[in-house]
Amino acid sequence: MRIGIVTSGLGIARQCLRKNTSVYRTCRRQVTGSGSPLDLNVDSKTGIAVLSMNKPPVNSLNLEFLTELNISLEKVENDKQCKGLIITSSIPKIFSAGLDITEMYQPDIDRLEEFWRTLQDMWIKLYGMNCVTIAAINGHSPAGGCLMSMSCDYRIMAPNYTIGLNETQLGIVAPFWFADVMLNTVGFRQTEMALQLGTLFKTEEALNIGLIDKVVPQEEVLSAAQQEMQRWFKIPGFARQLSKTELRRPTIEKLLKKKEEDIGYFRDYITKDAIQKSLGMYLESLKNRRK
């Protein structure tokens, strides 16, 4: 079964899952269209969906990509055969580099507000999903990539990469709901230090503070996530879902009550001259690195 997703000319997604068993091939359903920067496959035998990001060069989160993420998350949540979701990347050494800076530099205000609203919606969907969610982190995962990872129920990461909310290094302040998710994940003191310093944790450091849950070799990240999913499937679904909802609802409701206020704060903050100058310098430094 294939359901097309509206694309924005962002490139052709490559296949990210390659299983050796013929059983897997016959029961897998590709849910995204062939032109999508996301590859969503649902295995109807296991009930596991794998969503692989494939937006070169670094899976940056712009408005169009976030919109497609929202559509994919909705499809998974509404698929009765799907009991779990694994989020990973098809880009070598990158999970997601986070928000696309070009959305925030010299922005069109209407698009800027829609961009932030779409990011809010993506997080609300992912953090509140009823199905089991596992981040298979097979590359660097700063900023928004870290947010996506923390929003999952379980996080498996390959060695020799980094993860964290490093916004202050770019002169940006992580919004309160980013901070709340990290606070829920690693506690107050670690969050307080990490957000002020813009810390990017190496894989082992992230494991030690509870930012991730398991470290496996690069080639085993996806298979480890599939294996871990079976442990969660052994728990009665309704009990697990209700427990998750009770724990996460206050954090979600906090943003729901302040969505428009948060959009306005972000718009006013990011368009300040000093912030625009800082973003411009960062973009220029990226250009110089490529030379």
C-alpha contacts under 8 A as a table, 3 or more apart, distances in Angstrom:
res1	aa1	res2	aa2	distance
1	M	29	R	5.59
1	M	30	Q	6.56
1	M	31	V	6.86
2	R	29	R	6.89
2	R	30	Q	5.55
2	R	31	V	4.98
2	R	32	T	6.71
2	R	33	G	6.97
3	I	30	Q	7.84
3	I	31	V	5.28
3	I	32	T	5.94
3	I	33	G	6.32
4	G	31	V	7.36
4	G	32	T	5.76
4	G	33	G	4.39
4	G	34	S	7.88
5	I	32	T	5.94
5	I	33	G	5.46
5	I	36	S	6.95
5	I	68	E	7.40
5	I	71	I	7.83
6	V	36	S	7.80
6	V	68	E	7.79
7	T	10	L	6.95
7	T	35	G	6.61
7	T	36	S	5.84
7	T	64	E	7.76
7	T	68	E	7.74
8	S	64	E	6.71
9	G	35	G	7.55
10	L	35	G	7.67
10	L	36	S	7.16
10	L	37	P	6.35
10	L	55	K	7.09
11	G	35	G	6.16
11	G	36	S	6.87
11	G	37	P	6.27
11	G	55	K	7.25
12	I	34	S	6.31
12	I	35	G	4.44
12	I	36	S	5.92
12	I	37	P	6.22
13	A	34	S	6.41
13	A	35	G	6.06
13	A	36	S	5.52
13	A	37	P	4.82
13	A	38	L	6.04
13	A	39	D	6.17
13	A	54	N	5.61
13	A	55	K	7.56
14	R	39	D	7.18
14	R	54	N	6.95
14	R	90	S	7.34
15	Q	18	R	7.62
15	Q	39	D	6.71
15	Q	90	S	7.87
16	C	39	D	7.11
16	C	52	S	6.38
16	C	89	S	7.71
16	C	90	S	5.58
19	K	22	S	7.94
19	K	24	Y	6.67
19	K	25	R	7.39
20	N	24	Y	7.86
21	T	24	Y	5.52
21	T	25	R	6.87
22	S	25	R	5.08
22	S	26	T	6.38
23	V	26	T	5.36
23	V	27	C	6.44
24	Y	27	C	5.44
24	Y	28	R	5.98
24	Y	43	D	7.01
24	Y	45	K	7.81
25	R	28	R	5.52
27	C	43	D	5.66
27	C	44	S	5.64
27	C	45	K	6.19
28	R	41	N	6.28
28	R	42	V	5.55
28	R	43	D	4.39
28	R	44	S	6.38
29	R	41	N	5.40
29	R	42	V	5.11
29	R	43	D	6.33
29	R	44	S	7.46
30	Q	33	G	7.77
30	Q	39	D	7.49
30	Q	40	L	5.98
30	Q	41	N	4.50
30	Q	42	V	6.57
31	V	39	D	7.70
31	V	40	L	5.42
31	V	41	N	5.78
31	V	42	V	7.16
32	T	36	S	6.50
32	T	38	L	6.86
32	T	39	D	5.91
32	T	40	L	5.46
32	T	41	N	7.63
32	T	72	S	7.54
33	G	36	S	5.54
33	G	39	D	7.97
36	S	39	D	6.98
37	P	53	M	6.27
37	P	54	N	4.88
37	P	55	K	5.12
37	P	65	F	7.33
38	L	51	L	6.70
38	L	52	S	5.72
38	L	53	M	4.81
38	L	54	N	5.65
38	L	55	K	7.56
38	L	68	E	7.56
38	L	69	L	7.58
39	D	50	V	7.77
39	D	51	L	5.64
39	D	52	S	5.07
39	D	53	M	6.54
39	D	54	N	7.33
40	L	49	A	6.82
40	L	50	V	5.67
40	L	51	L	4.41
40	L	52	S	6.41
40	L	72	S	7.21
41	N	49	A	5.49
41	N	50	V	5.36
41	N	51	L	6.61
42	V	47	G	6.93
42	V	48	I	5.88
42	V	49	A	4.12
42	V	50	V	6.45
42	V	82	C	7.01
43	D	46	T	5.68
43	D	47	G	5.60
43	D	48	I	5.46
43	D	49	A	6.13
43	D	82	C	7.95
44	S	47	G	5.03
44	S	48	I	7.22
44	S	81	Q	6.11
44	S	82	C	7.20
47	G	81	Q	5.55
47	G	82	C	4.42
47	G	83	K	5.07
47	G	84	G	6.42
48	I	82	C	5.75
48	I	83	K	6.03
48	I	84	G	4.82
48	I	85	L	5.80
48	I	86	I	7.38
48	I	226	Q	7.72
49	A	76	V	7.19
49	A	82	C	6.41
49	A	83	K	7.93
49	A	84	G	6.12
49	A	85	L	4.74
49	A	86	I	6.19
50	V	85	L	5.79
50	V	86	I	4.73
50	V	87	I	6.01
50	V	88	T	7.45
51	L	85	L	7.18
51	L	86	I	6.09
51	L	87	I	4.87
51	L	88	T	6.27
51	L	89	S	8.00
52	S	87	I	5.91
52	S	88	T	4.77
52	S	89	S	4.74
52	S	90	S	5.93
53	M	59	N	6.45
53	M	87	I	7.80
53	M	88	T	6.36
53	M	89	S	4.59
53	M	90	S	5.84
53	M	91	I	7.43
53	M	95	F	7.79
54	N	59	N	6.31
54	N	89	S	6.30
54	N	90	S	5.19
54	N	91	I	5.94
55	K	58	V	6.56
55	K	59	N	4.58
55	K	60	S	7.13
55	K	91	I	7.57
56	P	59	N	5.81
56	P	91	I	6.80
57	P	60	S	7.86
57	P	91	I	7.27
58	V	91	I	6.93
58	V	94	I	6.01
58	V	95	F	7.56
58	V	96	S	5.85
58	V	97	A	5.60
59	N	91	I	7.53
59	N	94	I	7.50
59	N	95	F	7.11
59	N	96	S	4.83
59	N	97	A	6.20
59	N	98	G	7.39
60	S	65	F	7.99
60	S	96	S	6.08
60	S	97	A	5.45
60	S	98	G	5.28
60	S	99	L	5.54
60	S	100	D	5.01
61	L	65	F	5.78
61	L	66	L	5.96
61	L	96	S	7.90
61	L	97	A	7.89
61	L	98	G	5.72
61	L	99	L	4.53
61	L	100	D	5.12
61	L	144	G	7.65
62	N	65	F	5.36
62	N	66	L	6.06
62	N	99	L	6.43
62	N	100	D	5.18
62	N	103	E	6.48
62	N	115	F	7.13
63	L	66	L	5.23
63	L	67	T	6.11
63	L	103	E	7.75
63	L	114	E	7.54
63	L	115	F	4.95
63	L	118	T	6.96
63	L	119	L	7.95
64	E	67	T	5.07
64	E	68	E	6.38
65	F	68	E	5.17
65	F	69	L	6.20
66	L	69	L	4.90
66	L	70	N	6.20
66	L	118	T	6.35
66	L	119	L	6.35
66	L	122	M	6.81
67	T	70	N	5.16
67	T	71	I	6.40
67	T	118	T	6.49
67	T	122	M	7.97
68	E	71	I	5.01
68	E	72	S	6.14
69	L	72	S	5.10
69	L	73	L	6.10
69	L	122	M	6.92
70	N	73	L	5.15
70	N	74	E	6.19
70	N	118	T	7.93
70	N	121	D	7.26
70	N	122	M	5.35
70	N	125	K	7.39
71	I	74	E	5.18
71	I	75	K	6.27
72	S	75	K	5.05
72	S	76	V	6.31
73	L	76	V	5.17
73	L	77	E	6.17
73	L	125	K	6.93
73	L	126	L	7.03
74	E	77	E	5.08
74	E	78	N	6.05
74	E	125	K	7.69
75	K	78	N	5.20
75	K	79	D	6.04
76	V	79	D	5.18
76	V	82	C	6.41
76	V	85	L	7.49
77	E	80	K	7.70
77	E	82	C	7.47
77	E	129	M	6.83
77	E	130	N	7.10
77	E	131	C	6.95
79	D	82	C	5.45
80	K	83	K	7.60
82	C	85	L	7.66
82	C	131	C	7.53
83	K	131	C	5.22
83	K	132	V	6.49
83	K	233	F	7.72
84	G	131	C	5.05
84	G	132	V	4.42
84	G	133	T	5.78
84	G	134	I	7.89
84	G	229	M	7.06
85	L	131	C	6.93
85	L	132	V	6.09
85	L	133	T	4.77
85	L	134	I	6.29
86	I	133	T	5.86
86	I	134	I	4.81
86	I	135	A	5.78
86	I	136	A	6.52
86	I	225	A	7.01
86	I	226	Q	7.76
87	I	133	T	7.62
87	I	134	I	6.37
87	I	135	A	4.97
87	I	136	A	5.87
87	I	137	I	7.96
88	T	95	F	6.48
88	T	135	A	6.28
88	T	136	A	4.94
88	T	137	I	5.98
88	T	138	N	6.84
88	T	222	L	7.75
89	S	92	P	7.71
89	S	94	I	6.90
89	S	95	F	5.14
89	S	96	S	7.54
89	S	136	A	7.99
89	S	137	I	7.52
89	S	138	N	6.73
89	S	139	G	7.76
91	I	94	I	5.61
91	I	95	F	7.09
92	P	138	N	7.85
92	P	139	G	6.94
93	K	138	N	6.34
93	K	139	G	4.01
93	K	140	H	6.22
93	K	161	Y	7.83
94	I	97	A	7.00
94	I	138	N	6.67
94	I	139	G	3.86
94	I	140	H	4.77
94	I	141	S	6.81
95	F	137	I	5.79
95	F	138	N	5.82
95	F	139	G	4.54
95	F	140	H	5.47
95	F	141	S	5.36
95	F	145	G	6.70
96	S	139	G	7.65
96	S	140	H	6.74
96	S	141	S	5.28
96	S	142	P	7.06
96	S	144	G	7.32
96	S	145	G	4.64
97	A	140	H	7.04
97	A	141	S	5.81
97	A	142	P	5.49
97	A	143	A	6.86
97	A	144	G	6.89
97	A	145	G	5.75
98	G	141	S	7.35
98	G	142	P	6.10
98	G	143	A	5.11
98	G	144	G	3.73
98	G	145	G	4.67
98	G	146	C	7.57
99	L	103	E	7.99
99	L	143	A	7.29
99	L	144	G	5.62
100	D	103	E	5.69
100	D	104	M	7.53
101	I	104	M	5.35
101	I	105	Y	6.33
101	I	279	L	7.30
101	I	283	L	7.72
102	T	105	Y	5.08
102	T	106	Q	7.86
102	T	107	P	7.75
103	E	107	P	6.16
103	E	112	L	6.58
103	E	115	F	7.56
104	M	107	P	5.49
104	M	112	L	6.76
104	M	270	I	6.74
104	M	271	T	7.90
104	M	279	L	7.98
105	Y	276	Q	6.10
105	Y	279	L	6.30
105	Y	280	G	6.84
106	Q	271	T	7.57
106	Q	276	Q	7.02
107	P	111	R	7.35
107	P	112	L	6.12
107	P	271	T	7.95
108	D	111	R	5.42
108	D	112	L	6.00
109	I	112	L	4.89
109	I	113	E	6.19
109	I	267	R	7.51
110	D	113	E	5.33
110	D	114	E	6.31
111	R	114	E	5.02
111	R	115	F	5.92
112	L	115	F	5.02
112	L	116	W	6.34
112	L	267	R	7.11
113	E	116	W	5.24
113	E	117	R	6.14
113	E	263	I	6.22
113	E	264	G	7.83
113	E	267	R	6.71
114	E	117	R	4.98
114	E	118	T	6.02
115	F	118	T	5.22
115	F	119	L	6.28
116	W	119	L	5.01
116	W	120	Q	6.21
116	W	263	I	6.36
116	W	266	F	7.88
117	R	120	Q	5.06
117	R	121	D	6.25
117	R	259	K	7.69
117	R	263	I	6.79
118	T	121	D	5.01
118	T	122	M	6.16
119	L	122	M	5.08
119	L	123	W	6.32
120	Q	123	W	5.29
120	Q	124	I	6.19
120	Q	259	K	7.71
121	D	124	I	5.09
121	D	125	K	6.14
122	M	125	K	5.25
122	M	126	L	6.14
123	W	126	L	5.12
123	W	127	Y	5.75
123	W	148	M	7.29
123	W	151	S	7.33
124	I	127	Y	5.41
124	I	128	G	5.89
124	I	252	I	6.32
125	K	128	G	5.37
125	K	129	M	5.84
126	L	129	M	5.33
126	L	148	M	7.66
126	L	151	S	6.31
126	L	152	C	7.07
127	Y	151	S	4.77
127	Y	152	C	6.49
127	Y	248	R	7.48
127	Y	252	I	7.78
128	G	245	T	6.90
128	G	248	R	6.95
128	G	249	R	7.52
128	G	252	I	7.52
129	M	132	V	7.49
129	M	133	T	7.68
130	N	241	Q	5.61
130	N	244	K	7.99
130	N	245	T	7.95
131	C	241	Q	7.40
132	V	152	C	7.92
132	V	153	D	6.51
132	V	229	M	7.49
132	V	232	W	7.19
133	T	152	C	4.93
133	T	153	D	5.19
133	T	154	Y	6.70
134	I	149	S	7.97
134	I	152	C	5.38
134	I	153	D	5.74
134	I	154	Y	4.77
134	I	155	R	5.72
134	I	156	I	7.51
134	I	225	A	6.58
134	I	229	M	7.62
135	A	148	M	7.94
135	A	149	S	5.40
135	A	152	C	6.02
135	A	153	D	7.92
135	A	154	Y	6.31
135	A	155	R	4.76
135	A	156	I	6.15
135	A	225	A	7.68
136	A	155	R	6.34
136	A	156	I	5.15
136	A	157	M	6.14
136	A	221	V	5.80
136	A	222	L	5.93
136	A	225	A	6.21
137	I	140	H	7.64
137	I	141	S	7.40
137	I	149	S	7.57
137	I	155	R	7.13
137	I	156	I	5.92
137	I	157	M	4.53
137	I	158	A	6.47
137	I	221	V	7.19
138	N	157	M	6.00
138	N	158	A	5.43
138	N	218	Q	6.32
138	N	221	V	6.57
139	G	157	M	7.82
139	G	158	A	7.04
139	G	161	Y	5.89
139	G	162	T	7.75
140	H	161	Y	5.04
140	H	162	T	5.06
140	H	163	I	6.13
141	S	144	G	7.69
141	S	145	G	4.65
141	S	146	C	5.24
141	S	149	S	7.95
141	S	161	Y	7.77
141	S	162	T	6.13
141	S	163	I	4.59
141	S	164	G	6.89
142	P	145	G	5.27
142	P	146	C	5.24
142	P	162	T	6.98
142	P	163	I	4.91
142	P	164	G	5.03
142	P	165	L	5.92
142	P	166	N	6.48
142	P	200	L	6.90
143	A	146	C	5.18
143	A	147	L	6.42
143	A	163	I	7.71
143	A	164	G	5.94
143	A	165	L	4.30
143	A	166	N	5.63
143	A	167	E	6.33
144	G	147	L	4.82
144	G	148	M	6.27
144	G	165	L	7.45
145	G	148	M	5.22
145	G	149	S	6.29
145	G	163	I	7.86
146	C	149	S	5.01
146	C	150	M	6.06
146	C	163	I	5.87
146	C	164	G	5.48
146	C	165	L	6.35
147	L	150	M	5.19
147	L	151	S	6.11
147	L	165	L	7.57
147	L	178	F	6.50
147	L	181	V	7.58
147	L	182	M	8.00
148	M	151	S	5.15
148	M	152	C	6.83
149	S	152	C	5.56
149	S	155	R	6.53
150	M	153	D	7.61
150	M	154	Y	7.99
150	M	155	R	7.43
150	M	181	V	6.84
150	M	182	M	7.03
150	M	185	T	7.06
150	M	211	L	7.26
150	M	212	I	7.96
151	S	181	V	7.12
152	C	155	R	6.91
154	Y	212	I	7.40
154	Y	213	D	6.42
155	R	211	L	7.98
155	R	212	I	4.98
155	R	213	D	5.28
155	R	214	K	6.63
156	I	212	I	6.34
156	I	213	D	5.96
156	I	214	K	4.81
156	I	215	V	5.80
156	I	216	V	7.18
156	I	221	V	6.57
156	I	224	A	7.63
156	I	225	A	6.77
157	M	203	T	6.92
157	M	212	I	7.03
157	M	214	K	6.35
157	M	215	V	5.04
157	M	216	V	6.41
157	M	218	Q	7.92
157	M	221	V	6.60
158	A	161	Y	6.94
158	A	203	T	7.14
158	A	215	V	5.66
158	A	216	V	5.39
158	A	217	P	5.40
158	A	218	Q	4.83
158	A	221	V	6.43
159	P	202	K	7.98
159	P	203	T	5.46
159	P	204	E	7.30
159	P	215	V	6.59
159	P	216	V	7.05
159	P	217	P	6.56
159	P	218	Q	6.97
160	N	202	K	6.62
160	N	203	T	6.10
161	Y	202	K	5.75
161	Y	203	T	5.66
162	T	200	L	5.66
162	T	201	F	5.19
162	T	202	K	4.45
162	T	203	T	5.84
163	I	200	L	5.20
163	I	201	F	5.25
163	I	202	K	6.62
163	I	203	T	7.26
163	I	206	A	7.24
164	G	194	A	7.69
164	G	198	G	7.48
164	G	199	T	6.03
164	G	200	L	4.55
164	G	201	F	5.94
165	L	174	A	7.38
165	L	194	A	7.23
165	L	195	L	6.38
165	L	198	G	5.97
165	L	199	T	6.65
165	L	200	L	6.87
166	N	169	Q	5.76
166	N	170	L	7.57
166	N	194	A	7.82
166	N	195	L	6.88
166	N	197	L	7.48
166	N	198	G	3.69
166	N	199	T	5.52
166	N	200	L	6.19
167	E	170	L	5.45
167	E	171	G	6.62
167	E	172	I	5.05
167	E	173	V	5.88
167	E	174	A	5.93
167	E	195	L	7.63
167	E	198	G	5.86
168	T	171	G	4.79
168	T	172	I	4.98
168	T	173	V	5.69
168	T	174	A	7.48
168	T	195	L	7.04
168	T	196	Q	6.62
168	T	197	L	6.79
168	T	198	G	5.11
169	Q	172	I	7.30
169	Q	197	L	7.46
169	Q	198	G	5.56
170	L	278	S	6.79
170	L	279	L	6.83
170	L	282	Y	7.01
171	G	275	I	6.52
171	G	278	S	6.27
171	G	279	L	7.64
172	I	270	I	7.80
172	I	275	I	7.25
174	A	178	F	6.04
174	A	179	A	6.62
174	A	195	L	7.43
175	P	178	F	5.45
175	P	179	A	6.52
175	P	262	D	8.00
176	F	179	A	5.01
176	F	180	D	6.03
177	W	180	D	4.82
177	W	181	V	6.20
177	W	251	T	7.39
177	W	255	L	6.68
178	F	181	V	5.38
178	F	182	M	6.47
179	A	182	M	5.16
179	A	183	L	5.97
179	A	191	T	7.19
179	A	195	L	7.64
180	D	183	L	4.91
180	D	184	N	6.11
180	D	251	T	6.91
181	V	184	N	5.09
181	V	185	T	6.23
181	V	251	T	7.63
182	M	185	T	4.88
182	M	186	V	6.01
182	M	187	G	7.26
182	M	191	T	6.13
183	L	186	V	5.62
183	L	187	G	4.69
183	L	188	F	5.44
183	L	190	Q	7.94
183	L	191	T	5.63
184	N	187	G	5.98
185	T	210	G	6.92
185	T	211	L	6.34
186	V	190	Q	6.18
186	V	191	T	6.64
186	V	209	I	6.24
186	V	210	G	5.66
186	V	211	L	6.01
187	G	190	Q	5.92
187	G	191	T	6.19
188	F	191	T	5.15
188	F	192	E	5.91
189	R	192	E	5.07
189	R	193	M	6.29
190	Q	193	M	5.41
190	Q	194	A	5.94
190	Q	209	I	7.62
191	T	194	A	5.06
191	T	195	L	5.89
192	E	195	L	5.63
192	E	196	Q	6.34
193	M	196	Q	5.40
193	M	197	L	6.05
193	M	199	T	7.94
194	A	197	L	5.29
194	A	198	G	5.50
194	A	199	T	4.89
194	A	200	L	7.95
195	L	198	G	5.05
195	L	199	T	6.85
196	Q	199	T	7.96
201	F	204	E	7.89
201	F	205	E	5.59
201	F	206	A	5.42
202	K	205	E	5.19
202	K	206	A	6.06
203	T	206	A	5.13
203	T	207	L	6.31
203	T	215	V	7.43
204	E	207	L	5.02
204	E	208	N	6.23
204	E	215	V	7.66
205	E	208	N	5.06
205	E	209	I	6.49
206	A	209	I	5.47
206	A	210	G	6.16
206	A	211	L	4.91
206	A	212	I	5.67
207	L	210	G	5.16
207	L	211	L	5.93
207	L	212	I	4.99
207	L	213	D	5.95
207	L	214	K	6.68
207	L	215	V	7.44
208	N	211	L	7.70
209	I	212	I	7.89
210	G	213	D	6.21
216	V	220	E	6.13
216	V	221	V	6.01
216	V	224	A	7.50
217	P	220	E	5.38
217	P	221	V	6.55
218	Q	221	V	5.68
219	E	222	L	7.54
220	E	223	S	5.33
220	E	224	A	5.79
221	V	224	A	5.22
221	V	225	A	6.26
222	L	225	A	5.08
222	L	226	Q	6.35
223	S	226	Q	5.04
223	S	227	Q	6.15
224	A	227	Q	5.00
224	A	228	E	6.00
225	A	228	E	5.03
225	A	229	M	6.12
226	Q	229	M	5.15
226	Q	230	Q	6.98
227	Q	230	Q	5.58
227	Q	231	R	7.44
228	E	231	R	5.46
228	E	232	W	7.01
229	M	232	W	5.28
229	M	233	F	6.27
230	Q	233	F	4.94
230	Q	234	K	6.50
231	R	234	K	5.50
231	R	235	I	7.57
232	W	235	I	5.74
233	F	236	P	7.34
233	F	237	G	7.29
235	I	239	A	7.51
235	I	240	R	6.59
236	P	239	A	5.62
236	P	240	R	6.37
237	G	240	R	5.22
237	G	241	Q	5.99
238	F	241	Q	5.14
238	F	242	L	6.08
239	A	242	L	5.30
239	A	243	S	6.16
240	R	243	S	5.17
240	R	244	K	6.20
241	Q	244	K	5.12
241	Q	245	T	6.08
242	L	245	T	5.00
242	L	246	E	6.08
243	S	246	E	5.29
243	S	247	L	6.33
244	K	247	L	5.27
244	K	248	R	6.03
245	T	248	R	5.24
245	T	249	R	5.40
246	E	249	R	5.59
246	E	250	P	7.74
247	L	250	P	7.15
248	R	251	T	5.58
248	R	252	I	6.47
249	R	252	I	5.14
249	R	253	E	5.94
250	P	253	E	5.12
250	P	254	K	6.10
251	T	254	K	5.27
251	T	255	L	6.91
252	I	255	L	5.47
252	I	256	L	6.29
253	E	256	L	4.81
253	E	257	K	6.11
254	K	257	K	5.48
254	K	258	K	6.59
255	L	258	K	5.03
255	L	259	K	5.56
255	L	262	D	7.91
256	L	259	K	5.32
258	K	261	E	5.12
258	K	262	D	5.82
259	K	262	D	5.12
259	K	263	I	6.24
260	E	263	I	5.01
260	E	264	G	6.18
261	E	264	G	5.12
261	E	265	Y	6.14
262	D	265	Y	5.06
262	D	266	F	6.09
263	I	266	F	5.15
263	I	267	R	6.09
264	G	267	R	5.09
264	G	268	D	6.11
265	Y	268	D	5.26
265	Y	269	Y	5.95
266	F	269	Y	5.15
266	F	270	I	5.84
267	R	270	I	5.48
267	R	271	T	6.18
268	D	271	T	5.55
268	D	272	K	6.61
269	Y	272	K	5.54
269	Y	275	I	7.45
270	I	275	I	5.88
270	I	276	Q	6.78
271	T	275	I	6.66
271	T	276	Q	6.12
272	K	275	I	5.34
272	K	276	Q	6.18
273	D	276	Q	5.12
273	D	277	K	6.09
274	A	277	K	5.12
274	A	278	S	6.24
275	I	278	S	5.00
275	I	279	L	6.18
276	Q	279	L	5.10
276	Q	280	G	6.04
277	K	280	G	5.04
277	K	281	M	6.22
278	S	281	M	5.19
278	S	282	Y	6.29
279	L	282	Y	5.04
279	L	283	L	6.20
280	G	283	L	5.17
280	G	284	E	6.15
281	M	284	E	5.03
281	M	285	S	6.17
282	Y	285	S	5.06
282	Y	286	L	6.40
283	L	286	L	5.09
283	L	287	K	6.44
284	E	287	K	5.09
284	E	288	N	6.34
285	S	288	N	5.06
285	S	289	R	6.30
286	L	289	R	5.13
286	L	290	R	6.59
287	K	290	R	5.35
287	K	291	K	6.75
288	N	291	K	5.29
